[in-house]
Amino acid sequence: MPDRPPGSRPVAAPAAASRAPDAHELTVLDGGLRIITASAAQAQSASVSFFVGVGSRAERVEVGGVSHYLEHMLFKGTARRPTAPEISEAVEGAGGGLNAFTTRELTCYWNRLPFERWQTGIEVLADMIQHSLLAPEEVERERTVVQQEIRRTHDNPAAWAGELLQRVTFGDQPVGRPVAGTLESVSAIDRPELSHHIRSHYTGGNAVLAVAGRVEHEAVVEEAARHFSELAPGAGLPLEAATRGLPAERVLVEERETEQTNVALAVQCGGRRDPDRYALEILVTLLGRGMSSRLFKEVRERRGLAYSVAARVGRLRDIGALAVTAGVTREQQEEALEVIMAELGRLVSEPVGEEELRRTIDYAVGGFRLSLETPMSVGQRLGDQLLQDGEIERVEESVASLEAVTAADVQRVARDLFEGPPALAVVGPSASADRLDAILSP
């Protein structure tokens, strides 16, 4: 085993040799960058993900979308690779692929390569993060691209209903604003703002490098210490706490002449580490995940009211939302909403039966395990948890927590969630907001 690289310190963590399904090793460089690896001896690939703890909820409203804009810009050229094609060709020419995403709380740059080329993945990401040119002409050119992305979301009724749902669920606060910003806020973002964003947030203590696949931890640490040596030290900036409670405007209808009406409703829930998060996972699975879920069977199979109906839950650090979405015709909009509300009420009034609960837990556990079949998914989970929670929850701990959920837990959480009317966003031909609100508040 090679000597530990200068500028790094090991952190006690399970050894890869333990062969646990999610075994990982962790080292923190002196500048604060956390490097976490998960070795898979039989894998044919290696994934490299750089997480930085900044997203749209950390932005000033007048430059909303700057995190997402910067995500685009880091692919546009570095001192070593001055053009976008040179960056993509460095990874794709090694047989891999690369991309990035921005959320409300983090930005992630990732690539995936054949295992023998993992060093290329680290070097390219380090080059992008530390040596981006942010060329003025590229900043202006990409502004149009980002604005077209915003327009595309607006022109997709289902996607736009999701954006409006965020607004009516959280209101005018950072967690309620669009990740990509608005056409106006993107117009206000310039090169100095992008540079300031990097200096303020892209620091060692606010980032995690997660590498998974056929790799060795010490070799990854050595490579990362060499290539990320210019990453400034420093921790992340504090976030404005989210405000609980639905806003005054919690029902929003945007009429459009479309063939389908997109309906999306939501209630607020707890954040990432909420004690009831596993009971909520079972509840949302029971309600609207898969063809055995209650909403699928009642709304689609028994009544034929929708082709697509589903439930999901999203969690931020201190707040979250459970959402139900459906695509219906105008003629069936109100009936579909009544059926959805009835199913929410049923979760409150009736404990789930033993057989249905067992089937739901098995489905949730199976889906969780199957979601971790690739080095990419394992690395993403480790990096996300380490950055946002500061710790890794073992797969078997998560499974045990799901298995421990009882019918009483599900009913108790349902009572907390559905004690009042939900928020609602509609895009398409629709009944009036007052009429829909009456269905939500019987």
KEGU-531899 format. One record per residue (C-alpha): residue in three letters; x, y, z; residue number from 1. Coordinates in steps of 0.1 Angstrom, whole numbers, plus 5000, padded with zeros to 4 digits. Example, Ala and Ser with C-alpha at 12.3 -4.5 7.8 and 13.67 -1.06 7.14 Angstrom:
BEGIN
@aa:ala; x:5123; y:4955; z:5078; i:1
@aa:ser; x:5137; y:4989; z:5071; i:2
END
This chain:
BEGIN
@aa:met; x:5000; y:5000; z:5000; i:1
@aa:pro; x:5015; y:5034; z:4991; i:2
@aa:asp; x:5023; y:5060; z:5017; i:3
@aa:arg; x:4995; y:5084; z:5026; i:4
@aa:pro; x:4997; y:5115; z:5004; i:5
@aa:pro; x:5009; y:5148; z:5020; i:6
@aa:gly; x:4980; y:5170; z:5030; i:7
@aa:ser; x:4955; y:5142; z:5038; i:8
@aa:arg; x:4943; y:5126; z:5070; i:9
@aa:pro; x:4925; y:5093; z:5072; i:10
@aa:val; x:4891; y:5091; z:5089; i:11
@aa:ala; x:4880; y:5059; z:5106; i:12
@aa:ala; x:4856; y:5041; z:5083; i:13
@aa:pro; x:4847; y:5005; z:5075; i:14
@aa:ala; x:4875; y:4988; z:5055; i:15
@aa:ala; x:4867; y:4978; z:5019; i:16
@aa:ala; x:4881; y:4944; z:5028; i:17
@aa:ser; x:4850; y:4938; z:5049; i:18
@aa:arg; x:4831; y:4931; z:5017; i:19
@aa:ala; x:4799; y:4946; z:5032; i:20
@aa:pro; x:4775; y:4955; z:5004; i:21
@aa:asp; x:4781; y:4992; z:5009; i:22
@aa:ala; x:4817; y:4991; z:5024; i:23
@aa:his; x:4835; y:5024; z:5019; i:24
@aa:glu; x:4866; y:5043; z:5030; i:25
@aa:leu; x:4869; y:5080; z:5038; i:26
@aa:thr; x:4898; y:5104; z:5038; i:27
@aa:val; x:4897; y:5142; z:5044; i:28
@aa:leu; x:4924; y:5163; z:5027; i:29
@aa:asp; x:4939; y:5192; z:5047; i:30
@aa:gly; x:4919; y:5217; z:5027; i:31
@aa:gly; x:4887; y:5199; z:5038; i:32
@aa:leu; x:4878; y:5180; z:5007; i:33
@aa:arg; x:4863; y:5147; z:5017; i:34
@aa:ile; x:4871; y:5117; z:4995; i:35
@aa:ile; x:4849; y:5086; z:4998; i:36
@aa:thr; x:4853; y:5055; z:4978; i:37
@aa:ala; x:4834; y:5022; z:4974; i:38
@aa:ser; x:4854; y:4994; z:4958; i:39
@aa:ala; x:4837; y:4967; z:4937; i:40
@aa:ala; x:4862; y:4941; z:4925; i:41
@aa:gln; x:4840; y:4927; z:4898; i:42
@aa:ala; x:4829; y:4961; z:4883; i:43
@aa:gln; x:4838; y:4970; z:4848; i:44
@aa:ser; x:4834; y:5007; z:4854; i:45
@aa:ala; x:4843; y:5035; z:4878; i:46
@aa:ser; x:4822; y:5065; z:4886; i:47
@aa:val; x:4836; y:5098; z:4897; i:48
@aa:ser; x:4813; y:5124; z:4913; i:49
@aa:phe; x:4822; y:5158; z:4927; i:50
@aa:phe; x:4795; y:5172; z:4950; i:51
@aa:val; x:4795; y:5208; z:4961; i:52
@aa:gly; x:4770; y:5221; z:4987; i:53
@aa:val; x:4753; y:5249; z:4969; i:54
@aa:gly; x:4720; y:5250; z:4950; i:55
@aa:ser; x:4692; y:5274; z:4943; i:56
@aa:arg; x:4681; y:5279; z:4979; i:57
@aa:ala; x:4715; y:5296; z:4986; i:58
@aa:glu; x:4710; y:5323; z:4959; i:59
@aa:arg; x:4698; y:5359; z:4960; i:60
@aa:val; x:4665; y:5362; z:4942; i:61
@aa:glu; x:4678; y:5388; z:4917; i:62
@aa:val; x:4704; y:5362; z:4904; i:63
@aa:gly; x:4683; y:5331; z:4909; i:64
@aa:gly; x:4696; y:5302; z:4888; i:65
@aa:val; x:4733; y:5311; z:4892; i:66
@aa:ser; x:4742; y:5277; z:4906; i:67
@aa:his; x:4726; y:5260; z:4875; i:68
@aa:tyr; x:4741; y:5286; z:4851; i:69
@aa:leu; x:4776; y:5279; z:4866; i:70
@aa:glu; x:4770; y:5242; z:4862; i:71
@aa:his; x:4766; y:5248; z:4825; i:72
@aa:met; x:4797; y:5270; z:4823; i:73
@aa:leu; x:4821; y:5246; z:4839; i:74
@aa:phe; x:4818; y:5225; z:4807; i:75
@aa:lys; x:4827; y:5254; z:4784; i:76
@aa:gly; x:4865; y:5254; z:4786; i:77
@aa:thr; x:4895; y:5254; z:4809; i:78
@aa:ala; x:4930; y:5267; z:4806; i:79
@aa:arg; x:4941; y:5232; z:4795; i:80
@aa:arg; x:4910; y:5224; z:4774; i:81
@aa:pro; x:4898; y:5258; z:4761; i:82
@aa:thr; x:4867; y:5245; z:4744; i:83
@aa:ala; x:4837; y:5225; z:4754; i:84
@aa:pro; x:4844; y:5196; z:4729; i:85
@aa:glu; x:4879; y:5192; z:4744; i:86
@aa:ile; x:4863; y:5185; z:4778; i:87
@aa:ser; x:4837; y:5161; z:4766; i:88
@aa:glu; x:4862; y:5143; z:4743; i:89
@aa:ala; x:4886; y:5138; z:4771; i:90
@aa:val; x:4860; y:5116; z:4789; i:91
@aa:glu; x:4842; y:5102; z:4759; i:92
@aa:gly; x:4875; y:5095; z:4741; i:93
@aa:ala; x:4883; y:5073; z:4771; i:94
@aa:gly; x:4851; y:5053; z:4766; i:95
@aa:gly; x:4830; y:5071; z:4792; i:96
@aa:gly; x:4803; y:5097; z:4797; i:97
@aa:leu; x:4799; y:5129; z:4817; i:98
@aa:asn; x:4772; y:5152; z:4829; i:99
@aa:ala; x:4760; y:5173; z:4859; i:100
@aa:phe; x:4729; y:5183; z:4878; i:101
@aa:thr; x:4718; y:5211; z:4901; i:102
@aa:thr; x:4692; y:5209; z:4929; i:103
@aa:arg; x:4680; y:5232; z:4956; i:104
@aa:glu; x:4709; y:5222; z:4979; i:105
@aa:leu; x:4737; y:5209; z:4958; i:106
@aa:thr; x:4755; y:5207; z:4925; i:107
@aa:cys; x:4770; y:5175; z:4912; i:108
@aa:tyr; x:4795; y:5170; z:4883; i:109
@aa:trp; x:4800; y:5133; z:4874; i:110
@aa:asn; x:4816; y:5110; z:4849; i:111
@aa:arg; x:4817; y:5073; z:4844; i:112
@aa:leu; x:4845; y:5054; z:4827; i:113
@aa:pro; x:4859; y:5019; z:4821; i:114
@aa:phe; x:4876; y:5011; z:4854; i:115
@aa:glu; x:4912; y:5013; z:4840; i:116
@aa:arg; x:4906; y:5050; z:4830; i:117
@aa:trp; x:4893; y:5063; z:4864; i:118
@aa:gln; x:4923; y:5086; z:4867; i:119
@aa:thr; x:4910; y:5105; z:4837; i:120
@aa:gly; x:4877; y:5111; z:4855; i:121
@aa:ile; x:4893; y:5127; z:4885; i:122
@aa:glu; x:4917; y:5148; z:4864; i:123
@aa:val; x:4890; y:5162; z:4841; i:124
@aa:leu; x:4867; y:5171; z:4870; i:125
@aa:ala; x:4895; y:5188; z:4889; i:126
@aa:asp; x:4904; y:5208; z:4858; i:127
@aa:met; x:4868; y:5219; z:4853; i:128
@aa:ile; x:4863; y:5228; z:4889; i:129
@aa:gln; x:4895; y:5248; z:4894; i:130
@aa:his; x:4905; y:5261; z:4860; i:131
@aa:ser; x:4873; y:5271; z:4842; i:132
@aa:leu; x:4879; y:5301; z:4819; i:133
@aa:leu; x:4844; y:5315; z:4822; i:134
@aa:ala; x:4851; y:5332; z:4789; i:135
@aa:pro; x:4829; y:5363; z:4784; i:136
@aa:glu; x:4817; y:5352; z:4750; i:137
@aa:glu; x:4808; y:5317; z:4764; i:138
@aa:val; x:4789; y:5333; z:4793; i:139
@aa:glu; x:4768; y:5353; z:4768; i:140
@aa:arg; x:4763; y:5323; z:4745; i:141
@aa:glu; x:4752; y:5300; z:4773; i:142
@aa:arg; x:4728; y:5325; z:4787; i:143
@aa:thr; x:4705; y:5318; z:4757; i:144
@aa:val; x:4709; y:5281; z:4762; i:145
@aa:val; x:4699; y:5283; z:4799; i:146
@aa:gln; x:4669; y:5305; z:4790; i:147
@aa:gln; x:4658; y:5280; z:4763; i:148
@aa:glu; x:4659; y:5253; z:4790; i:149
@aa:ile; x:4636; y:5275; z:4811; i:150
@aa:arg; x:4613; y:5280; z:4782; i:151
@aa:arg; x:4612; y:5242; z:4775; i:152
@aa:thr; x:4601; y:5236; z:4811; i:153
@aa:his; x:4573; y:5262; z:4806; i:154
@aa:asp; x:4562; y:5246; z:4774; i:155
@aa:asn; x:4560; y:5211; z:4790; i:156
@aa:pro; x:4526; y:5212; z:4809; i:157
@aa:ala; x:4536; y:5184; z:4833; i:158
@aa:ala; x:4570; y:5199; z:4841; i:159
@aa:trp; x:4554; y:5234; z:4845; i:160
@aa:ala; x:4528; y:5220; z:4869; i:161
@aa:gly; x:4557; y:5207; z:4890; i:162
@aa:glu; x:4573; y:5242; z:4890; i:163
@aa:leu; x:4540; y:5258; z:4900; i:164
@aa:leu; x:4535; y:5232; z:4927; i:165
@aa:gln; x:4568; y:5241; z:4943; i:166
@aa:arg; x:4556; y:5277; z:4945; i:167
@aa:val; x:4522; y:5269; z:4960; i:168
@aa:thr; x:4537; y:5244; z:4985; i:169
@aa:phe; x:4565; y:5267; z:4998; i:170
@aa:gly; x:4556; y:5302; z:4987; i:171
@aa:asp; x:4581; y:5330; z:4981; i:172
@aa:gln; x:4611; y:5317; z:4999; i:173
@aa:pro; x:4643; y:5301; z:4985; i:174
@aa:val; x:4630; y:5265; z:4986; i:175
@aa:gly; x:4600; y:5276; z:4966; i:176
@aa:arg; x:4618; y:5292; z:4937; i:177
@aa:pro; x:4628; y:5274; z:4905; i:178
@aa:val; x:4663; y:5258; z:4904; i:179
@aa:ala; x:4670; y:5273; z:4869; i:180
@aa:gly; x:4659; y:5307; z:4879; i:181
@aa:thr; x:4637; y:5329; z:4856; i:182
@aa:leu; x:4643; y:5345; z:4823; i:183
@aa:glu; x:4648; y:5378; z:4841; i:184
@aa:ser; x:4672; y:5365; z:4868; i:185
@aa:val; x:4693; y:5347; z:4843; i:186
@aa:ser; x:4696; y:5379; z:4823; i:187
@aa:ala; x:4711; y:5395; z:4853; i:188
@aa:ile; x:4739; y:5370; z:4858; i:189
@aa:asp; x:4773; y:5380; z:4845; i:190
@aa:arg; x:4808; y:5367; z:4847; i:191
@aa:pro; x:4817; y:5385; z:4880; i:192
@aa:glu; x:4787; y:5369; z:4896; i:193
@aa:leu; x:4797; y:5334; z:4884; i:194
@aa:ser; x:4833; y:5340; z:4896; i:195
@aa:his; x:4820; y:5351; z:4930; i:196
@aa:his; x:4798; y:5320; z:4932; i:197
@aa:ile; x:4828; y:5298; z:4927; i:198
@aa:arg; x:4849; y:5316; z:4953; i:199
@aa:ser; x:4821; y:5316; z:4979; i:200
@aa:his; x:4810; y:5280; z:4976; i:201
@aa:tyr; x:4834; y:5258; z:4957; i:202
@aa:thr; x:4857; y:5252; z:4987; i:203
@aa:gly; x:4872; y:5221; z:5001; i:204
@aa:gly; x:4850; y:5220; z:5032; i:205
@aa:asn; x:4819; y:5223; z:5011; i:206
@aa:ala; x:4826; y:5195; z:4987; i:207
@aa:val; x:4828; y:5157; z:4985; i:208
@aa:leu; x:4846; y:5136; z:4959; i:209
@aa:ala; x:4829; y:5102; z:4956; i:210
@aa:val; x:4845; y:5074; z:4935; i:211
@aa:ala; x:4830; y:5039; z:4932; i:212
@aa:gly; x:4838; y:5009; z:4911; i:213
@aa:arg; x:4870; y:4989; z:4905; i:214
@aa:val; x:4893; y:5013; z:4924; i:215
@aa:glu; x:4916; y:5013; z:4954; i:216
@aa:his; x:4911; y:5040; z:4980; i:217
@aa:glu; x:4947; y:5050; z:4986; i:218
@aa:ala; x:4953; y:5054; z:4948; i:219
@aa:val; x:4922; y:5076; z:4946; i:220
@aa:val; x:4933; y:5097; z:4975; i:221
@aa:glu; x:4967; y:5102; z:4960; i:222
@aa:glu; x:4953; y:5112; z:4926; i:223
@aa:ala; x:4927; y:5136; z:4942; i:224
@aa:ala; x:4953; y:5152; z:4964; i:225
@aa:arg; x:4975; y:5159; z:4934; i:226
@aa:his; x:4947; y:5173; z:4911; i:227
@aa:phe; x:4926; y:5192; z:4936; i:228
@aa:ser; x:4956; y:5210; z:4953; i:229
@aa:glu; x:4943; y:5244; z:4942; i:230
@aa:leu; x:4908; y:5240; z:4957; i:231
@aa:ala; x:4905; y:5267; z:4983; i:232
@aa:pro; x:4898; y:5257; z:5019; i:233
@aa:gly; x:4867; y:5268; z:5037; i:234
@aa:ala; x:4833; y:5255; z:5048; i:235
@aa:gly; x:4799; y:5261; z:5033; i:236
@aa:leu; x:4778; y:5291; z:5040; i:237
@aa:pro; x:4747; y:5288; z:5063; i:238
@aa:leu; x:4713; y:5284; z:5046; i:239
@aa:glu; x:4682; y:5304; z:5054; i:240
@aa:ala; x:4659; y:5281; z:5073; i:241
@aa:ala; x:4627; y:5271; z:5055; i:242
@aa:thr; x:4594; y:5284; z:5067; i:243
@aa:arg; x:4568; y:5258; z:5076; i:244
@aa:gly; x:4532; y:5260; z:5066; i:245
@aa:leu; x:4515; y:5264; z:5032; i:246
@aa:pro; x:4514; y:5299; z:5017; i:247
@aa:ala; x:4482; y:5320; z:5014; i:248
@aa:glu; x:4481; y:5312; z:4977; i:249
@aa:arg; x:4480; y:5274; z:4978; i:250
@aa:val; x:4458; y:5267; z:4948; i:251
@aa:leu; x:4470; y:5279; z:4913; i:252
@aa:val; x:4453; y:5272; z:4880; i:253
@aa:glu; x:4470; y:5281; z:4847; i:254
@aa:glu; x:4445; y:5276; z:4819; i:255
@aa:arg; x:4459; y:5262; z:4786; i:256
@aa:glu; x:4443; y:5248; z:4755; i:257
@aa:thr; x:4458; y:5213; z:4758; i:258
@aa:glu; x:4444; y:5178; z:4754; i:259
@aa:gln; x:4452; y:5169; z:4790; i:260
@aa:thr; x:4449; y:5186; z:4824; i:261
@aa:asn; x:4480; y:5182; z:4846; i:262
@aa:val; x:4471; y:5181; z:4883; i:263
@aa:ala; x:4497; y:5182; z:4911; i:264
@aa:leu; x:4490; y:5184; z:4948; i:265
@aa:ala; x:4513; y:5184; z:4978; i:266
@aa:val; x:4517; y:5187; z:5015; i:267
@aa:gln; x:4547; y:5196; z:5035; i:268
@aa:cys; x:4567; y:5170; z:5054; i:269
@aa:gly; x:4599; y:5167; z:5074; i:270
@aa:gly; x:4634; y:5170; z:5060; i:271
@aa:arg; x:4661; y:5144; z:5052; i:272
@aa:arg; x:4667; y:5132; z:5088; i:273
@aa:asp; x:4632; y:5134; z:5100; i:274
@aa:pro; x:4625; y:5105; z:5125; i:275
@aa:asp; x:4594; y:5096; z:5105; i:276
@aa:arg; x:4611; y:5094; z:5071; i:277
@aa:tyr; x:4608; y:5056; z:5068; i:278
@aa:ala; x:4572; y:5055; z:5077; i:279
@aa:leu; x:4567; y:5082; z:5051; i:280
@aa:glu; x:4585; y:5060; z:5025; i:281
@aa:ile; x:4561; y:5032; z:5032; i:282
@aa:leu; x:4531; y:5056; z:5031; i:283
@aa:val; x:4541; y:5071; z:4997; i:284
@aa:thr; x:4549; y:5036; z:4983; i:285
@aa:leu; x:4515; y:5024; z:4994; i:286
@aa:leu; x:4498; y:5054; z:4980; i:287
@aa:gly; x:4514; y:5059; z:4946; i:288
@aa:arg; x:4545; y:5038; z:4936; i:289
@aa:gly; x:4541; y:5010; z:4912; i:290
@aa:met; x:4511; y:4992; z:4897; i:291
@aa:ser; x:4500; y:4977; z:4930; i:292
@aa:ser; x:4497; y:5011; z:4947; i:293
@aa:arg; x:4463; y:5024; z:4958; i:294
@aa:leu; x:4462; y:5054; z:4934; i:295
@aa:phe; x:4472; y:5033; z:4904; i:296
@aa:lys; x:4445; y:5007; z:4911; i:297
@aa:glu; x:4417; y:5032; z:4920; i:298
@aa:val; x:4424; y:5061; z:4896; i:299
@aa:arg; x:4436; y:5042; z:4866; i:300
@aa:glu; x:4426; y:5005; z:4868; i:301
@aa:arg; x:4392; y:5007; z:4884; i:302
@aa:arg; x:4379; y:5041; z:4871; i:303
@aa:gly; x:4400; y:5048; z:4840; i:304
@aa:leu; x:4405; y:5084; z:4850; i:305
@aa:ala; x:4442; y:5088; z:4841; i:306
@aa:tyr; x:4470; y:5071; z:4822; i:307
@aa:ser; x:4496; y:5084; z:4847; i:308
@aa:val; x:4491; y:5088; z:4884; i:309
@aa:ala; x:4518; y:5086; z:4910; i:310
@aa:ala; x:4531; y:5098; z:4944; i:311
@aa:arg; x:4565; y:5108; z:4954; i:312
@aa:val; x:4584; y:5125; z:4982; i:313
@aa:gly; x:4612; y:5150; z:4981; i:314
@aa:arg; x:4633; y:5160; z:5011; i:315
@aa:leu; x:4656; y:5189; z:5018; i:316
@aa:arg; x:4677; y:5194; z:5049; i:317
@aa:asp; x:4649; y:5209; z:5070; i:318
@aa:ile; x:4617; y:5205; z:5050; i:319
@aa:gly; x:4602; y:5183; z:5024; i:320
@aa:ala; x:4570; y:5176; z:5004; i:321
@aa:leu; x:4548; y:5146; z:4995; i:322
@aa:ala; x:4533; y:5151; z:4960; i:323
@aa:val; x:4507; y:5134; z:4939; i:324
@aa:thr; x:4505; y:5140; z:4902; i:325
@aa:ala; x:4481; y:5129; z:4875; i:326
@aa:gly; x:4472; y:5136; z:4839; i:327
@aa:val; x:4435; y:5137; z:4832; i:328
@aa:thr; x:4409; y:5151; z:4809; i:329
@aa:arg; x:4390; y:5182; z:4818; i:330
@aa:glu; x:4358; y:5162; z:4820; i:331
@aa:gln; x:4373; y:5139; z:4846; i:332
@aa:gln; x:4394; y:5163; z:4865; i:333
@aa:glu; x:4371; y:5169; z:4894; i:334
@aa:glu; x:4363; y:5132; z:4898; i:335
@aa:ala; x:4400; y:5123; z:4897; i:336
@aa:leu; x:4407; y:5149; z:4924; i:337
@aa:glu; x:4379; y:5136; z:4946; i:338
@aa:val; x:4392; y:5100; z:4943; i:339
@aa:ile; x:4427; y:5112; z:4952; i:340
@aa:met; x:4415; y:5131; z:4982; i:341
@aa:ala; x:4394; y:5100; z:4993; i:342
@aa:glu; x:4425; y:5079; z:4992; i:343
@aa:leu; x:4444; y:5104; z:5013; i:344
@aa:gly; x:4415; y:5104; z:5038; i:345
@aa:arg; x:4415; y:5066; z:5038; i:346
@aa:leu; x:4451; y:5066; z:5050; i:347
@aa:val; x:4440; y:5087; z:5079; i:348
@aa:ser; x:4409; y:5068; z:5089; i:349
@aa:glu; x:4419; y:5032; z:5083; i:350
@aa:pro; x:4450; y:5013; z:5093; i:351
@aa:val; x:4466; y:4995; z:5064; i:352
@aa:gly; x:4460; y:4957; z:5065; i:353
@aa:glu; x:4488; y:4933; z:5074; i:354
@aa:glu; x:4491; y:4917; z:5039; i:355
@aa:glu; x:4491; y:4950; z:5021; i:356
@aa:leu; x:4516; y:4965; z:5045; i:357
@aa:arg; x:4539; y:4935; z:5040; i:358
@aa:arg; x:4537; y:4937; z:5003; i:359
@aa:thr; x:4544; y:4974; z:5004; i:360
@aa:ile; x:4574; y:4971; z:5026; i:361
@aa:asp; x:4588; y:4943; z:5004; i:362
@aa:tyr; x:4583; y:4966; z:4973; i:363
@aa:ala; x:4600; y:4995; z:4990; i:364
@aa:val; x:4630; y:4974; z:5002; i:365
@aa:gly; x:4634; y:4957; z:4969; i:366
@aa:gly; x:4633; y:4990; z:4950; i:367
@aa:phe; x:4659; y:5005; z:4974; i:368
@aa:arg; x:4682; y:4975; z:4969; i:369
@aa:leu; x:4678; y:4975; z:4932; i:370
@aa:ser; x:4686; y:5012; z:4930; i:371
@aa:leu; x:4721; y:5004; z:4942; i:372
@aa:glu; x:4731; y:4979; z:4916; i:373
@aa:thr; x:4758; y:5000; z:4898; i:374
@aa:pro; x:4790; y:5018; z:4909; i:375
@aa:met; x:4774; y:5051; z:4898; i:376
@aa:ser; x:4743; y:5047; z:4920; i:377
@aa:val; x:4765; y:5036; z:4950; i:378
@aa:gly; x:4789; y:5065; z:4946; i:379
@aa:gln; x:4760; y:5090; z:4942; i:380
@aa:arg; x:4743; y:5078; z:4974; i:381
@aa:leu; x:4776; y:5080; z:4994; i:382
@aa:gly; x:4785; y:5114; z:4981; i:383
@aa:asp; x:4750; y:5128; z:4986; i:384
@aa:gln; x:4747; y:5115; z:5022; i:385
@aa:leu; x:4782; y:5126; z:5032; i:386
@aa:leu; x:4777; y:5161; z:5019; i:387
@aa:gln; x:4742; y:5167; z:5032; i:388
@aa:asp; x:4740; y:5146; z:5063; i:389
@aa:gly; x:4777; y:5143; z:5073; i:390
@aa:glu; x:4774; y:5106; z:5078; i:391
@aa:ile; x:4766; y:5074; z:5059; i:392
@aa:glu; x:4736; y:5053; z:5068; i:393
@aa:arg; x:4743; y:5017; z:5061; i:394
@aa:val; x:4721; y:4999; z:5036; i:395
@aa:glu; x:4711; y:4973; z:5062; i:396
@aa:glu; x:4702; y:5000; z:5086; i:397
@aa:ser; x:4679; y:5016; z:5061; i:398
@aa:val; x:4664; y:4982; z:5053; i:399
@aa:ala; x:4658; y:4975; z:5090; i:400
@aa:ser; x:4642; y:5008; z:5094; i:401
@aa:leu; x:4618; y:5002; z:5065; i:402
@aa:glu; x:4611; y:4967; z:5079; i:403
@aa:ala; x:4602; y:4981; z:5113; i:404
@aa:val; x:4574; y:5004; z:5100; i:405
@aa:thr; x:4540; y:4994; z:5114; i:406
@aa:ala; x:4504; y:5001; z:5103; i:407
@aa:ala; x:4501; y:5025; z:5133; i:408
@aa:asp; x:4532; y:5044; z:5121; i:409
@aa:val; x:4517; y:5049; z:5087; i:410
@aa:gln; x:4484; y:5061; z:5100; i:411
@aa:arg; x:4500; y:5084; z:5125; i:412
@aa:val; x:4521; y:5100; z:5098; i:413
@aa:ala; x:4491; y:5103; z:5075; i:414
@aa:arg; x:4472; y:5121; z:5102; i:415
@aa:asp; x:4500; y:5146; z:5106; i:416
@aa:leu; x:4503; y:5152; z:5069; i:417
@aa:phe; x:4467; y:5154; z:5058; i:418
@aa:glu; x:4452; y:5173; z:5087; i:419
@aa:gly; x:4446; y:5203; z:5064; i:420
@aa:pro; x:4440; y:5208; z:5027; i:421
@aa:pro; x:4470; y:5204; z:5003; i:422
@aa:ala; x:4485; y:5228; z:4979; i:423
@aa:leu; x:4474; y:5223; z:4943; i:424
@aa:ala; x:4488; y:5234; z:4909; i:425
@aa:val; x:4469; y:5227; z:4876; i:426
@aa:val; x:4480; y:5234; z:4840; i:427
@aa:gly; x:4455; y:5228; z:4812; i:428
@aa:pro; x:4417; y:5231; z:4808; i:429
@aa:ser; x:4403; y:5233; z:4843; i:430
@aa:ala; x:4375; y:5240; z:4867; i:431
@aa:ser; x:4379; y:5272; z:4886; i:432
@aa:ala; x:4403; y:5275; z:4915; i:433
@aa:asp; x:4374; y:5280; z:4939; i:434
@aa:arg; x:4357; y:5248; z:4927; i:435
@aa:leu; x:4389; y:5228; z:4931; i:436
@aa:asp; x:4396; y:5243; z:4965; i:437
@aa:ala; x:4362; y:5231; z:4976; i:438
@aa:ile; x:4371; y:5195; z:4967; i:439
@aa:leu; x:4404; y:5199; z:4986; i:440
@aa:ser; x:4385; y:5212; z:5017; i:441
@aa:pro; x:4353; y:5192; z:5020; i:442
END
